[in-house]
Amino acid sequence: MRTFDLIRDAVLPDFRERVADYLVQYESVLLSNTEADPELKQATAHQLRGYLRGLNTTRVLGMADWEELDRRVVDTWL
């Protein structure tokens, strides 16, 4: 399953729509078919990690889910 699909599934149901709106911005850069600036992709991946950490801190995303998703972001884009 793709990383962004996993994020959507891991978020509590009450927050999925709001989180999905934010994820579109990250997806557009990280999953772009065009060759994006490597620094932009790296910066976006770091921002996504921070966003996921924030979701975990506010208990919208569980700790086990956060750890797995953070690992996937690092392995895929950093």
Beta strands, then each sheet from edge to edge (+ up, - down):
end
